[in-house]
Amino acid sequence: DREGIRKTFIKNQKVLQGCYEKVLKKNKEVAGRMKLDFDIGDGGKVLRSSMHTNETGSDDLSRCLVDSLKKFKFPPPPDKKTIQVFYPLYFEGKIVTSDEST
């Protein structure tokens, strides 16, 4: 269920943001697209996760995201089947806080 997957990423946005902020402390130029590749199994557990595409050039960001994803809990797939998901993420190169936004 695409909506359930999207909601899980929104719920865990602080975890993803934490990975990005940690990398930005070392390199403020990190930006670009990434695509996660993972399997969701019975009970909504992540059975396998990897980085399918990494245009940021940051192995540290990739590793943090892949490791964090393993702890996410998704809605269980229908019929207890394992499903493969490709999920895109985009990082801008800076963190916009509410007082910086226009």
HELIX and SHEET records of a PDB file:
HELIX    1   1 ARG A    2  LYS A   11  1                                  10    
HELIX    2   2 GLN A   13  LYS A   26  1                                  14    
HELIX    3   3 ASP A   42  GLY A   44  5                                   3    
HELIX    4   4 ASP A   59  LEU A   69  1                                  11    
HELIX    5   5 PRO A   78  LYS A   80  5                                   3    
SHEET    1   A 3 VAL A  46  ASN A  54  0                                        
SHEET    2   A 3 GLY A  32  ILE A  40 -1                                        
SHEET    3   A 3 ILE A  83  PHE A  91 -1                                        
END                                                                             
